[in-house]
Amino acid sequence: MPPLARIIEGPRRRRQRAAAAAAARRRRRLIAGVAGLFAALLGAFAATRGRRHVDDLMARQYDDVTLAHKVQAEIFRDRSTPKRSISVNAAYGVVYLRGEVPDPRLGRELAEAAEQVEGVEKVENLLHAPGTPAPSAPAPAPAAVKRRMREHDGHAH
């Protein structure tokens, strides 16, 4: 603010401006303190839970997403494949194909193509022809899920 304007505004406005500036400084210090505390807590969590545990969870999620994308790239390579009616998901190396295909033979071919993708351990083919009921994937037993997790991670939990 120009010096002449400061003289004209009066002492009351100067005090208000100074109080507002001081409050802004206090807010900035508080935010910086909270951010520092949050960073310290994250560091403590990583140290106690093991950074590797966090990294493994993130890597597995990334691997499953990448695997699903690889399978999509392979099975949708043929332009005649109905992309809009098929979904591809992956979990712990198991790929799930869901949706409608015009011909059951095409569903089997897509499942076979998915099995050939590197990293795919198993394919659950839930594709079905229009007008037929959608199959459901068998629910894995908890022990089987834990075993698959151990095998996928390469170490015991």
N, C-alpha and C positions, 0 to 999 in steps of 0.2 A: 504494500500500500504506500502511495506517495506520502512524504512527510507532511505536506499541507493538509491532506485528507485526515491524517491522524490528529492533527491539532483541531480540526473542525469537528470530528466525531465526538469528542468529549471523553471525560474520564470514565464514565459509566460503560460506554461501548468498549473502551480499551480493556477494562476489567473483564467484561464478558468474553472478548476475543482471547485474552490470556487464559481465562478459565477453560475455554473450549480447546485451546492448544494443549494445555496441561492434561485434560481428560483424554485427548487423542493419544498423547504420549503414554499415559497409563494403560490405555487399551492395547497399544502396540506391544508394550512390555508384557502384559498379561498374555496376549496371544503367543508371543515368542516363548514365554514360560510354559504354557500349555503344550505347545508344539515340542519343546524340549522334553517335557515329561512323557509325552506320547512316544517319542523316539526312544527314550530310555526304557519304557515298558516293552516296546517291541523288541528291543535288544535283549532284555531279560527273558522274554518269551522264547526268542530264538535260541538263547543260550541254554535254557532249561529244557525245552522240548526238543532241542536239536534242530539246527538249521537244515540238516539233511532231511528230516521228516517233512518240513514245509516244502523243500525243494522237490522231494519225491512226489508229494501230492500234486504239485503244479506240473511236474514233468509228465505224470501219468495222464492228467487231464489233457495236456497238450498233445500227448501221443495219441490218445483216443480220438481227439478232434482231427488230428492230422491223418490218422488211419481212415476215418470216415471220409475225409476229403479225397484221399488216394483211391478208395473204393468207388466213390462217386465219379471221379475222373475216368476210371477204368470202365465201369458199367454204362456210363452215359456217353462214351466215346462214339458209339453208333447213334447217329442222329434219329433213327427210328424208335429208339427206346423212349417210352413215355415218362419224361422227367417229372412232370407235375403230379403224377399219381404214385410216385415211388419216393419213400424216404429212407435214408441210410443213417443209422446210429451205430456207435461203437462204445463198448464198455469193457475194460480189461482185456482187450484183444478180441472180444467176441463182437462180430458185426451183425446187426439186425436189419434185414430188408423188410420193409412194410409197404403195403399199398396194393393197388389193383394193376394187373397186367392183362392185356387182351387174350393171352394164350398161356396156359400153364407151362407149356414147353419153354416159353420165354422166361418165365420165373425161374425154372431150373437152370437155364443157361446163364442168367444173371448171377445166381448163387454160385455156380461153378466159376464164373469169371471173378467174383469177389474172393473166392477161396484162393485164387492164384496170386492175389496181391500180397506183397511182402509185409509181414507183421500180423496178418490175420491168423488167429489161432482156430477160430470156428466161425461158421456162418449159420445164423438162425433165419431160415427162409420163411417169412410170414406173408409172402406175396400170394394173392389169390385172384381168380378170374371174376369179372363183374357178375353180380347176382349170386355169388357163393359166399358163405360166411367166412369172415377173416379168421385164420388160425391164431391161436395164442401161444406165446412162448412158454415153455414149462418154467415154473418158478424154481430157480436153483436153490438147493438146500443150503442153509447157512454154512455148513462145513465146506461145501463145494465152493462157495464164494470166497471164504477165507483162504482155501487152498489156492484158488486161482489168483488171489491177490498176492500171496506169497510167491507163487511161481512167476507172476508178472513183475513183481518188484525185485526178485532175485535174492530175497532174504526173508527170514521168518519174522513174524510180528509177535 
